[in-house]
């Protein structure tokens, strides 16, 4: 069985066939989906998605919503996030982080939102799901200052040295569609090198489609239905059997969110 450690199942891309997508993913061997909305306006829909499909769920404010030319998040939204976390008791905080890839994104504003959301994760003892595009060292700086109980570094593409620092802080690194492309040699080398205890598999659906759906720049919709096929390709890169790779990566996700799942089962 597999767990999709990073997905946006509540995205509009799935509005027409969400029931079918979840059913097909389950039939293909996907045991759970980690669903991560990125804006306060999406939290209610994500909550309904959680109720209907049993998703492992995070709430967070994505850096792309806070720092661009047409930013859609105000600083008051951090208080809204805290209220949702208090009421809904999610398994993690996310997707949050920093994005220094896109031009004209206000770095100061991104860092303020990131730090404030890390404080929420710390206060509620929740792991975090991180967006780390060209921002690994800045992310690490904040994580060392505001300690949280680990989490997932989504679509990780940093160096081996940076990976080691995230692992020291209790993080698993997410690999998905990009690593299925033979030309992604640096990411594939990292997948082979880091401890299997710190590897998780993700789709980032509907984004980052794998090689069998087209090119790296393809706009084809990705889906948790494809997670087992992605996982099998990553297992080959890693030099493991698909069954062993699935078991290890599934156990890693469950370890990160275990305290929350156990707590809720006991409520």
C-alpha positions in Angstrom: 0.0 0.0 0.0 1.0 3.6 -0.7 0.5 7.0 0.9 0.4 10.2 -1.2 2.4 12.5 1.1 1.5 15.7 -0.7 -1.7 16.3 -2.7 -4.2 19.0 -3.4 -7.3 16.9 -3.7 -9.6 19.8 -2.9 -8.3 21.7 -6.0 -10.9 22.7 -8.7 -9.2 20.3 -11.1 -10.9 17.4 -9.3 -14.4 18.9 -8.9 -15.8 17.0 -11.8 -14.6 13.5 -10.8 -13.2 13.6 -7.2 -15.2 10.5 -6.1 -13.9 8.5 -9.1 -10.3 9.7 -8.5 -10.4 8.6 -4.9 -12.0 5.3 -5.7 -9.5 4.5 -8.4 -6.6 5.5 -6.3 -7.8 3.2 -3.5 -8.3 0.3 -5.9 -4.7 0.9 -7.1 -3.3 0.6 -3.6 -3.3 4.1 -2.3 -4.1 3.7 1.4 -4.3 7.4 2.3 -3.9 10.9 0.8 -2.3 13.9 2.6 -4.4 16.8 1.4 -3.0 20.3 1.8 -5.0 23.5 0.9 -2.9 26.7 0.6 -5.3 29.5 1.5 -7.9 30.3 4.2 -10.5 30.4 1.5 -9.9 26.7 0.8 -10.0 25.4 4.3 -13.8 24.7 4.4 -13.6 22.7 1.2 -10.6 20.8 2.5 -12.4 20.0 5.7 -15.3 18.6 3.7 -12.8 16.6 1.6 -11.4 15.2 4.8 -14.8 14.2 6.1 -15.8 12.5 2.9 -12.5 10.6 2.0 -10.7 10.3 5.3 -7.7 12.4 4.1 -4.8 13.2 6.4 -5.2 16.9 6.3 -3.2 20.1 6.9 -4.1 23.7 6.9 -1.7 26.4 5.8 -1.1 29.5 3.8 1.1 28.9 0.7 3.8 31.4 -0.1 2.4 31.9 -3.6 -0.7 33.4 -2.0 1.0 36.0 0.1 3.9 37.6 -1.7 3.1 38.0 -5.4 1.9 41.1 -7.3 -1.7 40.1 -6.7 -1.4 38.6 -3.2 -4.6 37.2 -1.7 -3.6 36.8 1.9 -3.6 39.4 4.7 -1.6 39.1 7.9 -4.9 38.7 9.7 -5.3 35.3 8.0 -2.7 33.9 10.3 -5.3 34.3 13.2 -7.9 32.6 11.0 -5.5 29.7 10.5 -5.0 29.4 14.2 -8.7 29.3 14.7 -9.1 26.5 12.2 -6.3 24.5 13.7 -7.9 24.9 17.2 -11.3 23.8 16.0 -10.5 21.1 13.3 -7.4 19.5 14.8 -5.6 18.7 11.6 -2.7 16.3 11.4 -0.2 18.9 10.2 0.3 22.5 9.1 0.9 23.0 5.4 1.6 23.7 2.7 3.8 26.5 4.0 7.2 27.7 3.2 9.2 30.0 1.0 9.5 30.4 -2.8 12.4 32.3 -4.2 12.0 31.0 -7.7 9.3 33.3 -9.0 10.4 37.0 -9.6 8.7 39.8 -7.8 7.7 37.7 -4.8 8.2 39.7 -1.6 10.7 37.8 0.5 10.1 39.8 3.7 6.4 39.0 3.5 6.9 35.4 2.8 9.3 35.0 5.7 6.8 36.7 8.1 4.0 34.4 7.1 6.3 31.3 7.3 7.6 32.2 10.8 4.1 32.9 12.1 2.8 29.6 10.8 5.8 27.7 12.3 4.8 29.2 15.6 1.3 27.7 15.2 2.8 24.3 14.4 5.0 24.6 17.5 2.2 25.7 19.7 -0.1 22.8 18.6 2.8 20.3 18.4 2.1 19.6 14.7 4.5 18.6 11.9 4.7 20.8 8.8 4.6 20.3 5.1 7.1 22.6 3.5 7.4 24.4 0.2 11.1 24.8 -0.3 11.7 26.1 -3.9 15.2 27.7 -4.1 14.9 28.6 -0.4 16.4 25.7 1.5 18.9 27.6 3.6 16.3 30.3 4.6 13.9 27.5 5.5 16.5 25.9 7.6 17.3 29.2 9.4 13.7 29.5 10.5 13.4 25.9 11.5 16.4 26.2 13.8 14.9 29.3 15.4 11.3 28.0 15.7 11.5 24.3 16.5 8.7 22.0 15.3 8.3 18.3 15.5 9.5 17.6 12.0 7.4 17.0 8.8 7.8 16.8 5.1 10.0 18.8 2.7 7.9 18.7 -0.4 9.4 18.2 -3.9 12.9 18.4 -2.4 15.6 19.5 -4.8 18.3 20.8 -2.6 21.9 19.5 -2.1 22.9 16.4 -0.2 24.2 18.7 2.6 20.9 20.6 2.8 19.1 17.3 2.8 21.1 16.1 5.8 20.2 19.3 7.7 16.5 18.7 7.1 16.8 15.1 8.3 18.6 16.3 11.5 15.5 18.4 12.2 13.2 15.5 11.8 12.0 15.8 8.2 11.3 13.3 5.5 12.0 14.5 1.9 9.3 14.2 -0.7 10.0 12.7 -4.2 7.4 12.6 -7.0 6.9 13.2 -10.7 10.2 15.1 -11.3 12.3 12.2 -10.2 10.7 9.9 -12.8 12.5 11.8 -15.5 15.9 10.4 -16.4 17.3 13.9 -17.0 16.6 14.8 -13.3 20.0 13.3 -12.4 20.7 15.3 -9.3 17.3 14.6 -7.7 17.5 10.9 -8.6 21.0 10.7 -7.1 19.7 12.3 -3.9 16.9 9.7 -3.8 19.5 6.9 -4.0 21.7 8.5 -1.3 19.5 9.6 1.6 18.4 7.1 4.3 15.2 5.2 3.2 13.8 6.2 6.6 13.6 9.8 5.4 12.0 9.2 1.9 8.3 9.8 1.2 6.4 9.6 -2.2 4.1 12.3 -3.4 2.1 13.4 -6.4 1.5 17.1 -5.7 -1.6 16.5 -7.8 -2.9 18.1 -9.9 0.7 19.5 -10.4 4.1 18.0 -11.2 3.0 15.2 -13.6 5.3 12.2 -14.0 7.3 11.3 -17.1 4.6 9.0 -18.4 2.1 11.9 -18.7 4.4 14.1 -20.8 7.3 16.5 -20.4 8.4 18.3 -17.3 6.5 21.4 -18.4 3.3 19.5 -19.3 0.1 20.9 -18.0 -1.5 17.4 -17.9 -3.4 16.8 -14.7 -1.6 14.7 -12.2 -3.6 12.5 -9.9 -3.2 10.3 -6.8 -4.3 7.5 -9.1 -0.8 7.6 -10.5 1.0 7.3 -7.2 1.7 3.5 -7.4 3.2 3.9 -10.9 5.3 6.8 -9.7 6.3 4.8 -6.7 7.4 1.9 -8.8 9.6 4.1 -10.9 11.2 5.7 -7.8 11.7 2.2 -6.3 13.7 1.3 -9.5 15.8 4.4 -9.1 16.4 3.5 -5.5 17.2 -0.1 -6.3 14.4 -1.6 -4.2 11.5 -3.7 -4.9 8.2 -1.7 -5.2 6.7 -3.6 -2.3 9.7 -2.8 0.0 9.7 0.8 -1.1 6.0 1.2 -0.6 6.2 -0.3 2.9 9.1 2.0 3.9 7.6 5.2 2.6 4.2 4.5 4.0 5.7 3.8 7.4 7.6 7.1 7.2 4.4 9.1 6.6 2.6 7.3 9.4 5.6 8.0 11.7 5.5 11.7 11.1 1.7 12.0 11.7 1.4 9.1 14.2 0.9 11.2 17.3 -2.0 13.1 15.8 -3.7 9.9 14.4 -3.4 8.1 17.7 -4.7 11.2 19.6 -7.8 11.4 17.4 -8.5 7.7 17.6 -8.5 8.1 21.4 -10.9 11.1 21.4 
